[in-house]
Amino acid sequence: MKVHFIAIGGSAMHNLALALHQKGYEVSGSDDAIFEPSKSRLNAKGLLPDELGWNADRITPEIDAVILGMHAKADNPELIKAQELDLKIYSYPEFLYEQSKDKTRVVIGGSHGKTTITSMILHVLHYHDRQVDYMVGAQLEGFDTMVHLTNDNEFMILEGDEYLSSPIDRRPKFHLYKPNIALLSGIAWDHINVFPTFENYVEQFQIFTNSLTNGGIMVYNTEDEHVKNVVENSSSPIQKYPYQTPEYTIENGITYLETSVGKLPLEIFGEHNLQNLAGAKWICQHLGIDEDDFYEAISSFSGASKRLEKIAQNDSAVIFKDFAHSPSKVEATTNAVKNQYKERTLLACLELHTYSSLNAEFLNEYVGALDAADIAVVFYSPHAVEIKKLEKVTKEQIATAFKRDDLIIYTDPNEFKEFLFSQDLENTALLLMSSGNYGGISFDEVAGLI
């Protein structure tokens, strides 16, 4: 089968391209910009485009399918040519469904936690040598790609993103998977450029819940009020399995899970991660992993990339980076680090980087998000606001939104870096939260601070 990717350089798209190449497909692609690690990984398999940019001549009648990435625009010349030739055009999630329609589909959804939960499930299955197809939103230790596709595996584990499917398909990705087994971890308003009201956002999770196959299984976080309402008010003929935070203790900076066979030391920490673990356990049990085997495997799970990822540690200091950017994620992550290191000063730095976080009205959702930090810093780039064509955001608006009188605010990356590198990190936990890099900071340099 001959497949062409429009916007092959994206994190998800290039992983799918690699997976199809591994499966024996003839793969080509294009993009107007390709960065590392996508560039090197595509090049290693001979899939890197000869030149950057869009070229309608790449689209020929011999192509069996076109996969369209979100980075492309609706007026993309290659897309227009594919439409003129009446080629089969798939969004990323549509194609994954096509690859898994004869399998048992397990879809992990939620505003937060879905990457970690999917990673936990895959870690446990990998530990016990259970072969499954999968798509996950982070690079995992022990896995070559973020996407794996076969003809033979019975199960397909899918991280269910609620963002749009493609430039010409405005449906959320997770509406297209039609799960046999699903999980909902939490609902907290996000992607306000697409879902302008909280009610509209919640509706997407109602649609997802109702998209389960008849008799399907829904595992859900009963401690999240919105998830609980969505699932328990659904009249679809599905089986419902609630979960909640398990019992645990923290001793000398290590979290211990209370189990039927005693205390189990974990490499992860934080109530949100323990909730994630509880959800992952239910899913694994539905996939045939018993409780004892789950605990044996999960004790060695150290986390997904960029999710409370420890980048440096010595006897008196520790540094984490985390992908957290939405208010609920920021609050959960900040609380988790403070609870784990109660005796240390928590220096929490947040970069406002996404469309939602830089929206003047949405900023008010961040009230209290950094309250657990001893020292709280917010960085944002006015230039990023301009690029995203949003209303100007002022330092005063930031300060008002977080409702913290001692909040430190930086808009210049050099000034932020100077502040950060001047800190004495003795007896400190440093937490860097961002989906960006604070205007160009090197995390390797930061790791060298201790």
ABEGO torsion letter per residue (X at the ends): XBBBBBGAABAAAAAAAAAAAAAGBBBBBBBABBBOAAAAAAAAAGABBABBEBBAAABBAABABBBBBAABBAABAAAAAAAAAGBBBBBAAAAAAAAAAABBBBBBBEABGAAAAAAAAAAAAAAAGBBBBBBBABBBBGBABABBBBAABABBBBBBBABBABAABABBAAAAAGBABBBBABBBBBGAAABABAAAAAAAAAAAAAABBBGBBBBBBAABAAAAAAAAABABBBBBBBBBBBBBBBBGGBBBBBBAAEBBBBABBEAAAAAAAAAAAAAAAAAGBBAAAAAAAAAABAEBBGBGBBABBBAABBBBBBABABAAAAAAAAAAAAAABAABBBBBBBBBABAAAABAAAAAAABGAAAABABBBBBBBAAAAAAAGBBBBBAAAAAAAAGBAABBBBABAAAAAAAAAABBABGBBBBBBBABAGGGBBAAAAAAAX
